[in-house]
Amino acid sequence: MTDEELEHRLTAVENRAQSNTHRLDELGKLTDAVNGMNTNIKLTIQQLETTNRSLEVVTAQNKKQDDRLTALEKAPGVFGNKLWWAVIAALIAGFVASELARYLH
C-alpha cells in the first residue's frame, strides 16, 4: 500500500468516526429525552394514584352524606304519616265517643 492509499483510507476512517460520533451524540440526546419522559410518566402515575385514593375517600364521604340526607328526607314523611294516622284515630275516637254519649243518654 502506498502512502497515498493509506492517507485515503485514514481519511475515510476519520470521516466514518466523525459520523459515528455525531450519531452517538444524537442517540445520547434521544436517550436523555426518553429518560425524562419516563420520569414524567412515573410522576404522573404517582399523582393519579394519589388522586384515586383521594377520590375513594370523597366517594365514601359522599355515600355517608347521601345516606344521612335520605334519612332526613324520609323523617318528615314518616312524621307526617304518623300525624295523619293520629288525626284519623282522634276523629274516629271522637265520633265513637259522641255516639256512645248519645246512646247512653
Secondary structure, 3 states (H helix, E strand, C coil): CCHHHHHHHHHHHHHHHHHHHHHHHHHHHHHHHHHHHHHHHHHHHHHHHHHHHHHHHHHHHHHHHHHHHHHHHHHHHHHHHHHHHHHHHHHHHHHHHHHHHHHHC
